Amino acid sequence: MEIVADRGFGDKVPASVWEEICIDMAVAFGRGDFGSGARQSIRRLNALAAASFPPGVDDRDELPNQSVLL
């Protein structure tokens, strides 16, 4: 399992946190629990992003917020 984050985000989060999220996701996937394993990891990543990059007063969404299954 690997999470690829750009330097601006990756440098703000300790490597141990990235590793923990990957391990938790791999464990969930190993149980066949793909949906909730992915959602839990995405929620954790969202919380990290919000803490690292709090929105400004005039910020707006530039990209859609819906997940896309490829």
PDB file with one MODEL, atoms N, CA, C and O in Angstrom:
MODEL        1
ATOM      1  N   MET A   1       0.861  -1.160   0.000  1.00  0.00           N
ATOM      2  CA  MET A   1       0.000   0.000   0.000  1.00  0.00           C
ATOM      3  C   MET A   1       0.902   1.214   0.000  1.00  0.00           C
ATOM      4  O   MET A   1       1.917   1.246   0.695  1.00  0.00           O
ATOM      5  N   GLU A   2       0.532   2.204  -0.775  1.00  0.00           N
ATOM      6  CA  GLU A   2       1.313   3.429  -0.832  1.00  0.00           C
ATOM      7  C   GLU A   2       0.381   4.606  -1.075  1.00  0.00           C
ATOM      8  O   GLU A   2      -0.515   4.549  -1.917  1.00  0.00           O
ATOM      9  N   ILE A   3       0.609   5.664  -0.327  1.00  0.00           N
ATOM     10  CA  ILE A   3      -0.103   6.916  -0.547  1.00  0.00           C
ATOM     11  C   ILE A   3       0.905   7.884  -1.143  1.00  0.00           C
ATOM     12  O   ILE A   3       1.985   8.082  -0.587  1.00  0.00           O
ATOM     13  N   VAL A   4       0.560   8.482  -2.261  1.00  0.00           N
ATOM     14  CA  VAL A   4       1.455   9.429  -2.919  1.00  0.00           C
ATOM     15  C   VAL A   4       0.870  10.826  -2.709  1.00  0.00           C
ATOM     16  O   VAL A   4      -0.216  11.144  -3.194  1.00  0.00           O
ATOM     17  N   ALA A   5       1.616  11.644  -1.978  1.00  0.00           N
ATOM     18  CA  ALA A   5       1.183  13.012  -1.707  1.00  0.00           C
ATOM     19  C   ALA A   5       2.235  13.964  -2.243  1.00  0.00           C
ATOM     20  O   ALA A   5       3.422  13.636  -2.259  1.00  0.00           O
ATOM     21  N   ASP A   6       1.813  15.132  -2.678  1.00  0.00           N
ATOM     22  CA  ASP A   6       2.807  16.099  -3.139  1.00  0.00           C
ATOM     23  C   ASP A   6       3.609  16.627  -1.940  1.00  0.00           C
ATOM     24  O   ASP A   6       3.200  16.475  -0.789  1.00  0.00           O
ATOM     25  N   ARG A   7       4.732  17.232  -2.228  1.00  0.00           N
ATOM     26  CA  ARG A   7       5.629  17.701  -1.167  1.00  0.00           C
ATOM     27  C   ARG A   7       4.943  18.656  -0.209  1.00  0.00           C
ATOM     28  O   ARG A   7       5.200  18.620   0.994  1.00  0.00           O
ATOM     29  N   GLY A   8       4.078  19.506  -0.725  1.00  0.00           N
ATOM     30  CA  GLY A   8       3.407  20.475   0.128  1.00  0.00           C
ATOM     31  C   GLY A   8       2.555  19.833   1.205  1.00  0.00           C
ATOM     32  O   GLY A   8       2.410  20.383   2.297  1.00  0.00           O
ATOM     33  N   PHE A   9       2.000  18.690   0.911  1.00  0.00           N
ATOM     34  CA  PHE A   9       1.170  17.962   1.875  1.00  0.00           C
ATOM     35  C   PHE A   9       2.010  16.915   2.590  1.00  0.00           C
ATOM     36  O   PHE A   9       1.944  16.789   3.813  1.00  0.00           O
ATOM     37  N   GLY A  10       2.791  16.171   1.839  1.00  0.00           N
ATOM     38  CA  GLY A  10       3.570  15.083   2.413  1.00  0.00           C
ATOM     39  C   GLY A  10       4.537  15.538   3.494  1.00  0.00           C
ATOM     40  O   GLY A  10       4.760  14.822   4.470  1.00  0.00           O
ATOM     41  N   ASP A  11       5.107  16.708   3.328  1.00  0.00           N
ATOM     42  CA  ASP A  11       6.069  17.216   4.297  1.00  0.00           C
ATOM     43  C   ASP A  11       5.425  17.684   5.594  1.00  0.00           C
ATOM     44  O   ASP A  11       6.116  17.842   6.600  1.00  0.00           O
ATOM     45  N   LYS A  12       4.129  17.905   5.590  1.00  0.00           N
ATOM     46  CA  LYS A  12       3.429  18.387   6.782  1.00  0.00           C
ATOM     47  C   LYS A  12       2.990  17.248   7.703  1.00  0.00           C
ATOM     48  O   LYS A  12       2.596  17.490   8.844  1.00  0.00           O
ATOM     49  N   VAL A  13       3.057  16.025   7.219  1.00  0.00           N
ATOM     50  CA  VAL A  13       2.572  14.866   7.976  1.00  0.00           C
ATOM     51  C   VAL A  13       3.759  13.940   8.251  1.00  0.00           C
ATOM     52  O   VAL A  13       4.498  13.601   7.326  1.00  0.00           O
ATOM     53  N   PRO A  14       3.953  13.527   9.507  1.00  0.00           N
ATOM     54  CA  PRO A  14       5.063  12.620   9.807  1.00  0.00           C
ATOM     55  C   PRO A  14       4.951  11.307   9.031  1.00  0.00           C
ATOM     56  O   PRO A  14       3.852  10.805   8.794  1.00  0.00           O
ATOM     57  N   ALA A  15       6.086  10.770   8.647  1.00  0.00           N
ATOM     58  CA  ALA A  15       6.115   9.506   7.892  1.00  0.00           C
ATOM     59  C   ALA A  15       5.387   8.401   8.640  1.00  0.00           C
ATOM     60  O   ALA A  15       4.751   7.550   8.018  1.00  0.00           O
ATOM     61  N   SER A  16       5.469   8.402   9.953  1.00  0.00           N
ATOM     62  CA  SER A  16       4.804   7.354  10.740  1.00  0.00           C
ATOM     63  C   SER A  16       3.283   7.388  10.573  1.00  0.00           C
ATOM     64  O   SER A  16       2.627   6.348  10.628  1.00  0.00           O
ATOM     65  N   VAL A  17       2.727   8.579  10.369  1.00  0.00           N
ATOM     66  CA  VAL A  17       1.273   8.703  10.171  1.00  0.00           C
ATOM     67  C   VAL A  17       0.887   8.146   8.806  1.00  0.00           C
ATOM     68  O   VAL A  17      -0.099   7.420   8.684  1.00  0.00           O
ATOM     69  N   TRP A  18       1.673   8.491   7.766  1.00  0.00           N
ATOM     70  CA  TRP A  18       1.397   7.926   6.437  1.00  0.00           C
ATOM     71  C   TRP A  18       1.459   6.404   6.501  1.00  0.00           C
ATOM     72  O   TRP A  18       0.604   5.717   5.943  1.00  0.00           O
ATOM     73  N   GLU A  19       2.477   5.882   7.186  1.00  0.00           N
ATOM     74  CA  GLU A  19       2.647   4.428   7.279  1.00  0.00           C
ATOM     75  C   GLU A  19       1.486   3.789   8.023  1.00  0.00           C
ATOM     76  O   GLU A  19       0.999   2.733   7.618  1.00  0.00           O
ATOM     77  N   GLU A  20       1.036   4.412   9.102  1.00  0.00           N
ATOM     78  CA  GLU A  20      -0.083   3.886   9.877  1.00  0.00           C
ATOM     79  C   GLU A  20      -1.354   3.800   9.026  1.00  0.00           C
ATOM     80  O   GLU A  20      -2.075   2.804   9.080  1.00  0.00           O
ATOM     81  N   ILE A  21      -1.621   4.833   8.252  1.00  0.00           N
ATOM     82  CA  ILE A  21      -2.810   4.824   7.389  1.00  0.00           C
ATOM     83  C   ILE A  21      -2.693   3.700   6.362  1.00  0.00           C
ATOM     84  O   ILE A  21      -3.669   2.991   6.114  1.00  0.00           O
ATOM     85  N   CYS A  22      -1.526   3.529   5.767  1.00  0.00           N
ATOM     86  CA  CYS A  22      -1.321   2.460   4.786  1.00  0.00           C
ATOM     87  C   CYS A  22      -1.517   1.087   5.415  1.00  0.00           C
ATOM     88  O   CYS A  22      -2.161   0.218   4.827  1.00  0.00           O
ATOM     89  N   ILE A  23      -0.966   0.888   6.607  1.00  0.00           N
ATOM     90  CA  ILE A  23      -1.097  -0.400   7.288  1.00  0.00           C
ATOM     91  C   ILE A  23      -2.563  -0.682   7.601  1.00  0.00           C
ATOM     92  O   ILE A  23      -3.052  -1.784   7.352  1.00  0.00           O
ATOM     93  N   ASP A  24      -3.260   0.307   8.143  1.00  0.00           N
ATOM     94  CA  ASP A  24      -4.685   0.111   8.467  1.00  0.00           C
ATOM     95  C   ASP A  24      -5.489  -0.231   7.223  1.00  0.00           C
ATOM     96  O   ASP A  24      -6.367  -1.093   7.264  1.00  0.00           O
ATOM     97  N   MET A  25      -5.192   0.441   6.119  1.00  0.00           N
ATOM     98  CA  MET A  25      -5.902   0.174   4.876  1.00  0.00           C
ATOM     99  C   MET A  25      -5.571  -1.232   4.368  1.00  0.00           C
ATOM    100  O   MET A  25      -6.462  -1.945   3.908  1.00  0.00           O
ATOM    101  N   ALA A  26      -4.315  -1.631   4.445  1.00  0.00           N
ATOM    102  CA  ALA A  26      -3.909  -2.967   3.992  1.00  0.00           C
ATOM    103  C   ALA A  26      -4.575  -4.053   4.835  1.00  0.00           C
ATOM    104  O   ALA A  26      -4.984  -5.087   4.306  1.00  0.00           O
ATOM    105  N   VAL A  27      -4.684  -3.826   6.131  1.00  0.00           N
ATOM    106  CA  VAL A  27      -5.349  -4.801   7.007  1.00  0.00           C
ATOM    107  C   VAL A  27      -6.821  -4.927   6.623  1.00  0.00           C
ATOM    108  O   VAL A  27      -7.343  -6.036   6.504  1.00  0.00           O
ATOM    109  N   ALA A  28      -7.484  -3.796   6.431  1.00  0.00           N
ATOM    110  CA  ALA A  28      -8.901  -3.825   6.041  1.00  0.00           C
ATOM    111  C   ALA A  28      -9.074  -4.523   4.695  1.00  0.00           C
ATOM    112  O   ALA A  28      -9.974  -5.347   4.532  1.00  0.00           O
ATOM    113  N   PHE A  29      -8.223  -4.200   3.743  1.00  0.00           N
ATOM    114  CA  PHE A  29      -8.305  -4.827   2.421  1.00  0.00           C
ATOM    115  C   PHE A  29      -8.032  -6.321   2.519  1.00  0.00           C
ATOM    116  O   PHE A  29      -8.650  -7.115   1.809  1.00  0.00           O
ATOM    117  N   GLY A  30      -7.107  -6.706   3.397  1.00  0.00           N
ATOM    118  CA  GLY A  30      -6.802  -8.123   3.587  1.00  0.00           C
ATOM    119  C   GLY A  30      -7.987  -8.898   4.113  1.00  0.00           C
ATOM    120  O   GLY A  30      -8.114 -10.094   3.851  1.00  0.00           O
ATOM    121  N   ARG A  31      -8.865  -8.228   4.860  1.00  0.00           N
ATOM    122  CA  ARG A  31     -10.105  -8.855   5.351  1.00  0.00           C
ATOM    123  C   ARG A  31     -11.190  -8.839   4.282  1.00  0.00           C
ATOM    124  O   ARG A  31     -12.282  -9.368   4.490  1.00  0.00           O
ATOM    125  N   GLY A  32     -10.889  -8.234   3.145  1.00  0.00           N
ATOM    126  CA  GLY A  32     -11.891  -8.106   2.099  1.00  0.00           C
ATOM    127  C   GLY A  32     -12.809  -6.920   2.333  1.00  0.00           C
ATOM    128  O   GLY A  32     -13.840  -6.792   1.672  1.00  0.00           O
ATOM    129  N   ASP A  33     -12.448  -6.060   3.260  1.00  0.00           N
ATOM    130  CA  ASP A  33     -13.265  -4.913   3.643  1.00  0.00           C
ATOM    131  C   ASP A  33     -12.797  -3.679   2.870  1.00  0.00           C
ATOM    132  O   ASP A  33     -12.286  -2.724   3.454  1.00  0.00           O
ATOM    133  N   PHE A  34     -12.978  -3.714   1.555  1.00  0.00           N
ATOM    134  CA  PHE A  34     -12.444  -2.675   0.677  1.00  0.00           C
ATOM    135  C   PHE A  34     -13.167  -1.341   0.836  1.00  0.00           C
ATOM    136  O   PHE A  34     -12.526  -0.295   0.936  1.00  0.00           O
ATOM    137  N   GLY A  35     -14.481  -1.375   0.860  1.00  0.00           N
ATOM    138  CA  GLY A  35     -15.251  -0.130   0.917  1.00  0.00           C
ATOM    139  C   GLY A  35     -14.994   0.665   2.180  1.00  0.00           C
ATOM    140  O   GLY A  35     -14.597   1.828   2.109  1.00  0.00           O
ATOM    141  N   SER A  36     -15.213   0.056   3.336  1.00  0.00           N
ATOM    142  CA  SER A  36     -15.033   0.822   4.567  1.00  0.00           C
ATOM    143  C   SER A  36     -13.556   1.079   4.853  1.00  0.00           C
ATOM    144  O   SER A  36     -13.223   2.088   5.475  1.00  0.00           O
ATOM    145  N   GLY A  37     -12.662   0.190   4.415  1.00  0.00           N
ATOM    146  CA  GLY A  37     -11.225   0.423   4.572  1.00  0.00           C
ATOM    147  C   GLY A  37     -10.784   1.649   3.800  1.00  0.00           C
ATOM    148  O   GLY A  37     -10.006   2.457   4.306  1.00  0.00           O
ATOM    149  N   ALA A  38     -11.269   1.792   2.588  1.00  0.00           N
ATOM    150  CA  ALA A  38     -10.931   2.963   1.771  1.00  0.00           C
ATOM    151  C   ALA A  38     -11.569   4.222   2.347  1.00  0.00           C
ATOM    152  O   ALA A  38     -10.919   5.265   2.429  1.00  0.00           O
ATOM    153  N   ARG A  39     -12.841   4.132   2.748  1.00  0.00           N
ATOM    154  CA  ARG A  39     -13.527   5.313   3.295  1.00  0.00           C
ATOM    155  C   ARG A  39     -12.861   5.801   4.576  1.00  0.00           C
ATOM    156  O   ARG A  39     -12.700   7.005   4.774  1.00  0.00           O
ATOM    157  N   GLN A  40     -12.472   4.870   5.446  1.00  0.00           N
ATOM    158  CA  GLN A  40     -11.816   5.256   6.692  1.00  0.00           C
ATOM    159  C   GLN A  40     -10.500   5.978   6.400  1.00  0.00           C
ATOM    160  O   GLN A  40     -10.195   6.995   7.024  1.00  0.00           O
ATOM    161  N   SER A  41      -9.735   5.461   5.468  1.00  0.00           N
ATOM    162  CA  SER A  41      -8.465   6.091   5.116  1.00  0.00           C
ATOM    163  C   SER A  41      -8.683   7.460   4.488  1.00  0.00           C
ATOM    164  O   SER A  41      -7.947   8.402   4.780  1.00  0.00           O
ATOM    165  N   ILE A  42      -9.675   7.575   3.639  1.00  0.00           N
ATOM    166  CA  ILE A  42      -9.980   8.868   3.007  1.00  0.00           C
ATOM    167  C   ILE A  42     -10.405   9.881   4.057  1.00  0.00           C
ATOM    168  O   ILE A  42     -10.011  11.045   3.983  1.00  0.00           O
ATOM    169  N   ARG A  43     -11.211   9.458   5.045  1.00  0.00           N
ATOM    170  CA  ARG A  43     -11.608  10.377   6.116  1.00  0.00           C
ATOM    171  C   ARG A  43     -10.379  10.872   6.894  1.00  0.00           C
ATOM    172  O   ARG A  43     -10.289  12.052   7.231  1.00  0.00           O
ATOM    173  N   ARG A  44      -9.448   9.976   7.172  1.00  0.00           N
ATOM    174  CA  ARG A  44      -8.231  10.367   7.892  1.00  0.00           C
ATOM    175  C   ARG A  44      -7.394  11.333   7.047  1.00  0.00           C
ATOM    176  O   ARG A  44      -6.860  12.314   7.564  1.00  0.00           O
ATOM    177  N   LEU A  45      -7.283  11.050   5.751  1.00  0.00           N
ATOM    178  CA  LEU A  45      -6.535  11.939   4.869  1.00  0.00           C
ATOM    179  C   LEU A  45      -7.204  13.307   4.766  1.00  0.00           C
ATOM    180  O   LEU A  45      -6.524  14.333   4.738  1.00  0.00           O
ATOM    181  N   ASN A  46      -8.536  13.324   4.709  1.00  0.00           N
ATOM    182  CA  ASN A  46      -9.264  14.597   4.670  1.00  0.00           C
ATOM    183  C   ASN A  46      -8.990  15.415   5.923  1.00  0.00           C
ATOM    184  O   ASN A  46      -8.788  16.626   5.842  1.00  0.00           O
ATOM    185  N   ALA A  47      -8.981  14.755   7.091  1.00  0.00           N
ATOM    186  CA  ALA A  47      -8.724  15.459   8.350  1.00  0.00           C
ATOM    187  C   ALA A  47      -7.304  16.028   8.361  1.00  0.00           C
ATOM    188  O   ALA A  47      -7.088  17.153   8.812  1.00  0.00           O
ATOM    189  N   LEU A  48      -6.332  15.250   7.862  1.00  0.00           N
ATOM    190  CA  LEU A  48      -4.955  15.740   7.788  1.00  0.00           C
ATOM    191  C   LEU A  48      -4.857  16.940   6.846  1.00  0.00           C
ATOM    192  O   LEU A  48      -4.179  17.920   7.152  1.00  0.00           O
ATOM    193  N   ALA A  49      -5.531  16.861   5.707  1.00  0.00           N
ATOM    194  CA  ALA A  49      -5.498  17.964   4.745  1.00  0.00           C
ATOM    195  C   ALA A  49      -6.143  19.214   5.336  1.00  0.00           C
ATOM    196  O   ALA A  49      -5.622  20.317   5.172  1.00  0.00           O
ATOM    197  N   ALA A  50      -7.267  19.050   6.019  1.00  0.00           N
ATOM    198  CA  ALA A  50      -7.954  20.200   6.610  1.00  0.00           C
ATOM    199  C   ALA A  50      -7.099  20.851   7.691  1.00  0.00           C
ATOM    200  O   ALA A  50      -7.086  22.075   7.826  1.00  0.00           O
ATOM    201  N   ALA A  51      -6.381  20.028   8.464  1.00  0.00           N
ATOM    202  CA  ALA A  51      -5.518  20.581   9.506  1.00  0.00           C
ATOM    203  C   ALA A  51      -4.293  21.273   8.905  1.00  0.00           C
ATOM    204  O   ALA A  51      -3.822  22.279   9.435  1.00  0.00           O
ATOM    205  N   SER A  52      -3.788  20.739   7.814  1.00  0.00           N
ATOM    206  CA  SER A  52      -2.591  21.297   7.179  1.00  0.00           C
ATOM    207  C   SER A  52      -2.890  22.511   6.321  1.00  0.00           C
ATOM    208  O   SER A  52      -2.055  23.406   6.189  1.00  0.00           O
ATOM    209  N   PHE A  53      -4.077  22.544   5.737  1.00  0.00           N
ATOM    210  CA  PHE A  53      -4.459  23.616   4.818  1.00  0.00           C
ATOM    211  C   PHE A  53      -5.855  24.124   5.153  1.00  0.00           C
ATOM    212  O   PHE A  53      -6.795  23.881   4.397  1.00  0.00           O
ATOM    213  N   PRO A  54      -6.006  24.826   6.275  1.00  0.00           N
ATOM    214  CA  PRO A  54      -7.354  25.319   6.620  1.00  0.00           C
ATOM    215  C   PRO A  54      -7.842  26.296   5.554  1.00  0.00           C
ATOM    216  O   PRO A  54      -7.055  27.068   5.005  1.00  0.00           O
ATOM    217  N   PRO A  55      -9.136  26.260   5.266  1.00  0.00           N
ATOM    218  CA  PRO A  55      -9.661  27.154   4.233  1.00  0.00           C
ATOM    219  C   PRO A  55      -9.595  28.615   4.671  1.00  0.00           C
ATOM    220  O   PRO A  55      -9.758  28.941   5.847  1.00  0.00           O
ATOM    221  N   GLY A  56      -9.355  29.466   3.707  1.00  0.00           N
ATOM    222  CA  GLY A  56      -9.373  30.903   3.958  1.00  0.00           C
ATOM    223  C   GLY A  56     -10.785  31.440   3.826  1.00  0.00           C
ATOM    224  O   GLY A  56     -11.710  30.704   3.483  1.00  0.00           O
ATOM    225  N   VAL A  57     -10.943  32.706   4.095  1.00  0.00           N
ATOM    226  CA  VAL A  57     -12.260  33.335   4.059  1.00  0.00           C
ATOM    227  C   VAL A  57     -12.878  33.270   2.672  1.00  0.00           C
ATOM    228  O   VAL A  57     -14.076  33.014   2.544  1.00  0.00           O
ATOM    229  N   ASP A  58     -12.086  33.495   1.632  1.00  0.00           N
ATOM    230  CA  ASP A  58     -12.630  33.546   0.277  1.00  0.00           C
ATOM    231  C   ASP A  58     -12.265  32.322  -0.565  1.00  0.00           C
ATOM    232  O   ASP A  58     -12.330  32.368  -1.794  1.00  0.00           O
ATOM    233  N   ASP A  59     -11.878  31.220   0.102  1.00  0.00           N
ATOM    234  CA  ASP A  59     -11.566  29.997  -0.649  1.00  0.00           C
ATOM    235  C   ASP A  59     -12.827  29.400  -1.252  1.00  0.00           C
ATOM    236  O   ASP A  59     -13.921  29.521  -0.701  1.00  0.00           O
ATOM    237  N   ARG A  60     -12.649  28.756  -2.392  1.00  0.00           N
ATOM    238  CA  ARG A  60     -13.763  28.061  -3.037  1.00  0.00           C
ATOM    239  C   ARG A  60     -13.259  26.721  -3.535  1.00  0.00           C
ATOM    240  O   ARG A  60     -12.064  26.557  -3.782  1.00  0.00           O
ATOM    241  N   ASP A  61     -14.156  25.766  -3.682  1.00  0.00           N
ATOM    242  CA  ASP A  61     -13.785  24.474  -4.241  1.00  0.00           C
ATOM    243  C   ASP A  61     -13.432  24.657  -5.703  1.00  0.00           C
ATOM    244  O   ASP A  61     -14.201  25.240  -6.467  1.00  0.00           O
ATOM    245  N   GLU A  62     -12.269  24.160  -6.091  1.00  0.00           N
ATOM    246  CA  GLU A  62     -11.852  24.260  -7.486  1.00  0.00           C
ATOM    247  C   GLU A  62     -12.062  22.941  -8.221  1.00  0.00           C
ATOM    248  O   GLU A  62     -12.071  22.907  -9.452  1.00  0.00           O
ATOM    249  N   LEU A  63     -12.228  21.869  -7.475  1.00  0.00           N
ATOM    250  CA  LEU A  63     -12.438  20.548  -8.050  1.00  0.00           C
ATOM    251  C   LEU A  63     -13.669  19.916  -7.426  1.00  0.00           C
ATOM    252  O   LEU A  63     -14.045  20.271  -6.309  1.00  0.00           O
ATOM    253  N   PRO A  64     -14.303  18.985  -8.127  1.00  0.00           N
ATOM    254  CA  PRO A  64     -15.453  18.309  -7.541  1.00  0.00           C
ATOM    255  C   PRO A  64     -15.040  17.479  -6.329  1.00  0.00           C
ATOM    256  O   PRO A  64     -13.901  17.016  -6.259  1.00  0.00           O
ATOM    257  N   ASN A  65     -15.938  17.287  -5.386  1.00  0.00           N
ATOM    258  CA  ASN A  65     -15.651  16.556  -4.154  1.00  0.00           C
ATOM    259  C   ASN A  65     -16.130  15.106  -4.191  1.00  0.00           C
ATOM    260  O   ASN A  65     -16.007  14.394  -3.194  1.00  0.00           O
ATOM    261  N   GLN A  66     -16.661  14.667  -5.298  1.00  0.00           N
ATOM    262  CA  GLN A  66     -17.160  13.306  -5.403  1.00  0.00           C
ATOM    263  C   GLN A  66     -16.023  12.342  -5.724  1.00  0.00           C
ATOM    264  O   GLN A  66     -15.107  12.660  -6.484  1.00  0.00           O
ATOM    265  N   SER A  67     -16.107  11.149  -5.119  1.00  0.00           N
ATOM    266  CA  SER A  67     -15.147  10.091  -5.435  1.00  0.00           C
ATOM    267  C   SER A  67     -15.444   9.545  -6.821  1.00  0.00           C
ATOM    268  O   SER A  67     -16.588   9.561  -7.274  1.00  0.00           O
ATOM    269  N   VAL A  68     -14.407   9.065  -7.487  1.00  0.00           N
ATOM    270  CA  VAL A  68     -14.570   8.492  -8.806  1.00  0.00           C
ATOM    271  C   VAL A  68     -13.974   7.099  -8.796  1.00  0.00           C
ATOM    272  O   VAL A  68     -12.813   6.921  -8.427  1.00  0.00           O
ATOM    273  N   LEU A  69     -14.750   6.121  -9.193  1.00  0.00           N
ATOM    274  CA  LEU A  69     -14.272   4.750  -9.292  1.00  0.00           C
ATOM    275  C   LEU A  69     -13.712   4.526 -10.682  1.00  0.00           C
ATOM    276  O   LEU A  69     -14.419   4.658 -11.681  1.00  0.00           O
ATOM    277  N   LEU A  70     -12.446   4.188 -10.734  1.00  0.00           N
ATOM    278  CA  LEU A  70     -11.801   3.969 -12.043  1.00  0.00           C
ATOM    279  C   LEU A  70     -11.674   2.495 -12.322  1.00  0.00           C
ATOM    280  O   LEU A  70     -11.159   2.108 -13.371  1.00  0.00           O
TER     281      LEU A  70
ENDMDL
END
